[in-house]
Every structure is written in structure tokens, then in C-alpha cells.
Amino acid sequence: MRHLLCAAIALAILSSLSVIARAEVVVLRAISAFPVNLEFTKQFQKFIDRVNENGKGVVSIQLVGGPEVIPPQQQDTALRNGVFDIQMGPASYYNGTVPEADALFGATVDPVEARRNGATDLLNHIWRKKLNTEFIGWQSGNVPFYIYLVDKPKLAENGTLDLSGIQMRSTPAYREWFEVLGGNNVMLQTSDMFTALERGVVKGLGWPAISFTDIGVHKFLKYRVAPPVWQLDLVIMMNSAKWDGLSEEARNIISTAAIEHEKQSQKDFAAIAKRELKILQDAGVQTVEMPDPAMHRRIAHDLVWKRLEERDATNAAALKEKLYQD
């Protein structure tokens, strides 16, 4: 009887310890600025899977959805307020709060170099101060932007692109650039792009070199303007209080996953861009090179860095030194 009692007590203790161990696993709720079918979110899911694989018994992340849960431009507020723990999306969506988001957009170095030269640490300091978030990682290095048009591009007298009178699907990231080139901005969510092009509401747009086939808008477009400019600014960030409350082990798991993800997503996006260019070409989209490529790029990049300096010059010079190589 004594042996049976001891065994029962031991079993109860082990069961209690098991419950405690399970309770200590931190489950983080994540949200994406993009629909789950877009490659941007698919890449984010790879980061989540990496954390979940390496963090078994310690920390895990659950993707709860995208824009259908909370509109993208409101997700940073929800994150700051602790409604969600982790968010992935364009930093340009909240550059009214964090003007330094433009530094990623105007960058010419990739995330690996940004981490090496201290730019990521500086960005994290800024994100924590202005957005109450930890800058976990930069998902989208070396993914550039192009202008895509329904009609053949026109040139101004100085050889620059002329968008005069053209309705361009736009976001805050493109607005000033399109204005400089003479275009009319039509601010639309990603989910509205297909219908807007189908109905002729817009005749062009700015978009990264990937995820056209996810949305299906390539069937309406005929021209791609080169060279590309800027760099996709997808950021993974986390509520700072939630980050600070994690164990050191959990933080290390997430940080290591972010470093690996920055390297791998860069390779993945390069392969995707190559594949999607073939799809565009097969759909009849022609690439039109600007007569002065350097001028085309300079107009776009100078505008971004000037905008940052005017909004908040505190970190502009330091960020430009680390992130921009003309």
C-alpha cells in the first residue's frame, strides 16, 4: 500500500510539473498587414514556423489574420495598445508616427548589412521610443519598386517620366513621388486594386517586384518602368512590454529566427521576383527603360530622404550614412 501511495504522489507531482511547464509556454498573437494569400504574409508565416519549431516548450506565435481583422493603417495602434503582440507590415503605413520609417524605404543596403553596421540597433531604439515596439526584423531586403502602367509611358522634356493626368493607385509611400511626376493619387487598399484597374478607375500603380500574380492585376497592365527604386520596407515588430516580459531564452529564440529569416527571405524574394517577371513577360508586359536611369532613381530617393529630414532630422543623417549608398 505504501508503494502504491508513493507512486500516486509521484505521479501527481509529475502531472503538476507538466501542467506548470505547459503553462509557461508563451503564446504570442500576430497579425499581418496583408491577406494570407500574398507572398508577404507567406514569408511572415515562415518566420512564425521557424520560431515555433525552435521555441517548442518556450514560446510560440499564432497568426490570427490580416486586414480582415484590423485595417493595416490601424495595426500599429493595436500593437502599441497590446491588442496583438507581433505585427508584420510596411513601415511606411505609420511614418506619420515614425518618420524614420522612410529610411528603410530609401535604403540601398540590405537587412544583413543593416544589422552588421548598427542600423538595426538604431532603428530599434527609434521604434521603442516612438512606437512602443521592439524592432524584430526587416523581412524584405533587396525587393525594389517599379511603376506599372496600362498605357505607354510618356516622357517630360527633361527625359523624366511624365504621369500628367494619369490616375495612379497610391499609398502614402508613393503619394509625393507621383505628384512630382505629375500623376493623380487615388488612395486604395491592396484589396481594391484589382477592381480599380478592371473598371479603369486607375491606369497605373507602384508595386514591388513580387506578388503580382497573387493579386492578379498583371492582366490589366502593359508596361513596367525601369529602373526600379527604393526598397520594400516590411518590418516585423513586437509590443515592447510583451518583449520585455519574455524570458531571455524566448527573446533569443525570436532574435535568432529573425536574423535567419532576414537572410532566407531575401533569397526567397529574389527567386520569386525572377519567376514573376517571367509571368509578366508572358502576359505581354513590356519593360521600358528611362533614358536617364540615375536621374529616375535620384528623384525617388532624394524625395524620401528629404522628407525624413524635414519631418524629424534627429536621426536622419546617421540613418542615411548606414543605409544609403548612392
Buried (B, 14 or more C-beta within 10 A) or exposed (E): EEEEEEEEEEEEEEEEEEEEEEEEEBEBBBBBBBBBEBBBBBBBBBBBBBBBEBBEEBBBBEBBBBBEEBEBBEBBEBBBEEBBBBBBBBBBBBBEEBBBBBBBBBBBBBBBBBBEBEBBEBBBEBBBEBBBBBBBBBBBBBBBBBBBBBEEBEEEEEEBBBBEEBBBBBBBBBBBBBBBBBBBBBEBEBBBBBEBBEEEBBBBBBBBBBBBBBBEBBEBBBBBBBBBBBBBBBBBBBBBEBBEEBEEEBBBBBBBBBBBBBBBBBEBBBEBBEEBBEEBEEBEBEEBEBEBEEBBBEBBBEBBBBBBBEBBEEBBEBBBEBBBEE
